[in-house]
Amino acid sequence: MITGKLTSKAQTTIPLAVRTALRLKEGDTIAYAIEGDRVILTRAAAPQDDPFACFDEWAGEADSKAYAGF
């Protein structure tokens, strides 16, 4: 188990092993999910600049190959 300390300002440092496992770097956004008495820390999805990124109908491998040249 990896542990850390909370400062008087309610701040903590994310340990290197956790940052490495989540591939976190400066400026990344992290997300917290509370499940009972546990908190799940995850790397938040990067914002998409592509306005059509939410359309996953064409996200299959066949479509990727078919439209690779565009």
N, C-alpha and C positions, 0 to 999 in steps of 0.2 A: 504494500500500500504506500502511496506517495502522500505526504502530508505537507502542510504549510501553516503559516501563522497569519492572523488577522491583525492589522495595525489599529491604533486608536481611532484612525479615520475610516475604518471599515474597508481597508484596502488590503490586497494580497498580491503576491507575485505568482504567476502561473509557472510551475516548475518546468525546467528544460525538457524533461522526459515527456511531459504532457504537451508542451508546445511542439515538440518534434513529432509525436504521434499524431497530432491534429494538423500538422504542417502549418502552424500559425506563424505569422510574421507581423511586423509593426504595421498598424493600420487596419488589420483584419477585424472583423466583427465576430463576436462570440455570442452564443445563445445559451440560455439556461432553461431547463425544463425541470419543474419540481414534481417529483413522484413520491408521495408519502413523505418519509423522512430523508429522502435522497434528492440530490440535485445532479442532473445530467448536464455536463458542459460539452457543447459541440461547436464546431466551426460553422458560423452562419454562411449561408449561400451568398456568393458575391452578387451584387445587383447586376441585372442584365441591361446592357445598353441596346440590345436588340428588341424592338417593340413586338416582334413576332415570336420571341423565345417561349412564350407561354403556350403556343400552339404545338402540342406534341403529336398531332396526328401524323406528321411526316417525319417523325424522329427515328424511324426504323433503319436498319442497316441497308435494306434495299433502296430506300429513298436517298440515303447518304451517298450511295454509289451512283444512283441515277442522276443526282444533281451535283456531283462533285465538281464539275467543270464550271458551274455558275458562280 
